[in-house]
Amino acid sequence: MKNLCHVCQGLDLSKLNNRKPHTYALGQWGEVKERSANCPFCYLVIRSSPGRAVWDAPATVTWKEEGGFFTNNLVEHIAFLNEDTSTSPHGTARQLKPQIDPNLVKKWIKLCETNHRDTCEPKSGIVRTANNPSGLKIFRVIDVIDNCLVNASPGVRFIPLSYVWGNGFKPEVTLVRENVQQMYTKGFFREAGRKVPTTIRDAMTFVAKIGERYLWTDSLCLIQDDPSDLIDGISKMDLVYQCGIFTLVAASGTDANGGLPGVNSNSLVIPRIDDQLKVEVLPGIKMTITKGVYDGFMFTAYRKRGWTMQELLLSHRTVIITKNMTFFCCRKNTWSEDTIYDKYPDVINTLMDPKSGNGVMFLSDNEPNPCVTFGSELGNYATRELTKASDAINAFTGFLNRLKVQSNSDVLQGLLTVHFDIGLLFTDVAALPVPRSATLPKYSRRQGFPTWSWAGWIGGKNTFARQCKVPDDVNRWLKNNTYIVWYVRSPDSPQLRLVWDFSSQSQFGKLDKHLIGYHPTYDNPYGHAPNSELKGLQVEPDESDKKRMNIIYKELKQRHYPLLHFFAHVVFAPRLKAPLPDLPKESRSQVHQVIGTDGERCGSISVDDRDLVDGVSGPYEIILLSKVDQYGTFFYKTEVSTKKEMYWAMLIMWVGSDKVVAERRGLGFVFFDSIQCMVGGRKYWKEIVLA
């Protein structure tokens, strides 16, 4: 055994975790690194500070109130391996076993079911009945005892699996029309053997080991070549993950053959017992570095995939299996294999508490501001990867289902209709007048979705919804600063209808004070304040022009998604000034300056896809969407002159020679006093069909 250096001897480690909060000076970081070759505690300090680049700075470790020695890591900390003698979970670690202990997992479940009913009790209603028409028509689960599919009964205890499918992964077995009856035969999955992806096989083993019986997984419980069965399942993903007793999260691996390390010995690429540090600092006293839940899968494929985000957000409890650890994360607490908080269930693990930001952040059943939550989570989701581009909204539908209930809203192409004007205000996450980072994904058109929805564009999203933190202020903005009466036509219902109509409030519920949305008046479903500029102007499109309507119907049939149809004020900008032409194209900013007839800047537009704008000559048509009253960090501050009044503005371009249907090409703002510098020196009232 190596001896402590003269500095670390002053920590009096023989006290174990019976100590008060204190910060200990260790000298310079370079000195600690040098001593770490021989001093066991210095070695732990260096290991708990990965990625350090500065070595000529003072080094300290702090014993915190919640226990453990901390360096610069908010979650991982140095703790004593003294489970058998400790009288507190703070600063105490548990030695890992080679395999996951099923009894420990069962203990976690029991503790949560007994003590956390107010916060973590799963919802009911997964199966459709006469009294519950919103459930799934047929809810199939895998019976891990009989090794076959069964149709679940109301009230079933089941465990949904959340895992990574993988790009290009082609399993030998999925549920399709042809093999439905076979999969209901007892012993089917046992006979299928390794044809079933490893992660699913390990999940079946895990469920059986903890004394449960039913597992749900998409590829084997939804008929993959039956559109009606898929749609029924996908549209109710929120129920699947909110009704399970917990969600089993396979957080390691890059595809469905990644397995669950610690469940079966052949799933362990590296034996987990060798992954935990066990450093003897004094005779008979060992220490280790505990792991945080996000440290285990922050940079894994699981955190990059689109579908997995809502599966985690919607759950009430989770068992997360990483490559070297298992965690139980519920809405009240977090337990793990390498800590002993489960021995003190009344003590909250504040290091990984969901409220701390270091634990799993679940979607609350009562979000304080659903509008802000929508904007924030859309930003998190938009950068994730999808195997099928067509799943852009599907993989977010469960989240939207929960949020629309809390918002008293419907959903149209991924936007909440109760404050539709807000949902339209989104840009590329890099809508900055500075060179674009090479690490960001290319912001480009996603076919199959409208350009007016975030789903119509690939890449990160910055949303105005994130700035809507004070409901009273935002509701005043909706009343006084918006004016467009939004109509929509859908492929399956081409007749004109309001996005938000007079019956919406009675259908979805009256808005509480903390909610953001339209408050209809007797003559306006959007509750717009009287506007003298609009007096006598047509706001509802008619169908008198048959040729025009035929083009619209044809576009609906070809595009397979809704078109917005409305009247609005538009202006025509003489020129758009592209940014930094001396930079490589992929590094140029998205932000283009709007230039007036006098050569002066009239505003800015963050272009959605430069390839769709480059080479197109002016004048450029811009819809004046609404008046700006706040922008926060939505648009880069140096681009916005707060001394001038502004309109939120959408750049559009017409498609086809008939110029009946337009598409969005960017979003930004135009100054009030610059309207006179636009082509014609004024704004025009115009009918728009937006695809």
Steps between C-alpha positions, in 0.01 A plus 500: 500500500622850413518761775323836512713802419576756771216724375229232496602376845348826624155393379481247786327241281475264798191703601328353193181697427455622857606856422360848446506698173846637434726597209851356500792661312714250307754734343516558125324263259834417341633394839196279563552337161866433582414353842221283353758245383561403862221650714168306477281801590676732254439229241125510577499880482655496153262225382201703621615804298502375140577738217705740710714728280634752755757362745648817650187584702423428869351154560236438766260227606183581692312271735141611443190488716355225281821302554804408296812681382432717195743657255354672194241231425144578607386138537792259510679508832753307705326286764586232755423135427361446849146376439507255793607751765361832379205664676431744216466481120701821463851430383444123507536278195407139432722247326359381169426137429587331169129478413196711579341383824129436424414530869645851511286604202192344662581696815514825304163432338340409832638809673365728228161328484467527878638848563448700181137443407435873482765561234593173330180294475463392134187603314232251403296458184743341255233258372191631324171417669143631487588731789843587361474570126842670489700181561658274238258279310738205537789521745743215443776413746768233512430233762856427617388180677312342209733666244225627273277798429175546690228762491514692826198549723409831668719567804790289370842542668750539220843646432561701180849479349680813379800423281694598191397330177806611303558635152477227241425231760293217349364249752408149397174515696242778521123482532337505156164384369650173381629381839243644742343164582840333540611756758193420712617138523657403834877462475531707181772734629694217661508317168585822312809528720766732363272618222354728766727805552732465800363802685146360486614153608691649792196710591283187509752334731515808722121525532479134601785536754325782685178302524296680234339340199420742218732704278403747226724588208398674179648262242331192644176649635392723210433346158770665292326462161150591622456880479187509717666299778816713484307828505290385797817410690712801403219745578481362854869474591430727796268235646752221447777673694275660763310180581798264538614416853836636387684553172799276439765717334775327299750785506802320352572373152439650159223270380248241617777242546676713762354293783454584867840476676468318829187301416669211321872433528533484123370858478802638685765630266705610805417336835332770701681411818827612337348835400466628856805650667579346840800688638639422846596833654573366850524144630146357480351823359408506132359782294345530154345754262121480475330542164222737396209381292577737212870420514403147400316589181556867420703424188337171401290424195197491731530872574527582129194313375166672446256239631675448833449855624124482554529147635713635784304823549162329527595226743417511871778259594804372312761230541797621296766246408824652372818320402620493860215587734130471573293792628143528623369848422148600590330836540592512868849354539795323336663179621796321350711191541800695627322706768294397804220758492253210468590405860375845606191545278393823673829666402490668157807447285539870427802434280275330244163643599289582190465858630879541513539470123739207546230234519248387241268789414148365465204683349288617791131413506445870567766708326499857636532643148430247222588755231856541630526123548401449136771737380769355724432135424461565128848653510631183666318270259576674169871416501437128552528241226221304333536190285190607307456869423126435483502437879583864581161558665423137587801479734378816678127417504489347847653816645261720300201294617585569863580866442185573301290373790686729739474792254129450421597477136494296185810427290551581132816367336690509827378846608260573786200676348401690816789744435570424135667837434770408753567158347572657161792697647799268476843522338813297458677469834796682339301806388796720585685763294825311564667205324307177541665227707616199301361272773139603435288289262409657169168677525305382199154416366328184625253387237158367598427778749394864454764771500299697759558223755827419677455145365560630148865578577793280606728641769498671839217737591487823692142592592323814613293273729800474735478876562130492597561482875235745624154382388325833559751683280484240226120491501496879460740458207271244337204736542661828395793409272371214285238548232495211249191277497655161430315250283615155392418246229592134550536220242227298672285810560569758227218735602613817671500493882643715776816381675338624823124551486219606732438142613865433589475641850193293584667193347838529671410703809512861613850631565619537857700808598834318471426388143587682179255512212224671306200644683221520238269800479146493365621576146860372493610147598857624556391783729682769300459855624323737253741618229403796283751392233296186434159669473324390183772252399417142405628251758329177392611348167222411261480237228371711213812450286456138384835483320678614815308249713586213264869583541459502879321163497773357276771624738317345797482167322867504402641627829294287742513767772288807593529842337440825686264737317467858625527872428792707632702814448808444286790717387747459218868543585724611212801303620630246753862545599672165555751482787877468480542384139873447562426197724436147370129459432444246780650742755297807408237635735133437425415865566446721193443874521186642341608797286259776394479719191724756673771239552449499877430200723127449563520185711648151501386154390646172620483295181387142553706344221746713303482262205131590455571875503838537330464600137142624543475867406277757666268651582448264795152455643475520879191436714461735799389241756458705817649789695805438717474588868781279634762274354728393789761266358278384214681719248861605540497826695748691285265443205206659677475875551285540811451869423291416196158339477504175305286234336575129520537415133501184288683481167298303245554388141238383254520155345381415150428729211149580623632644826198386700689316774799637692754347739681650794870578445595680819394697806611829649380856544434820307510851650174700505666811361658304214172411327530817290834369369346181366391460138194723452569673831218322683362167620243301301201293615531163329354151494759231585493124464798374698635148454 
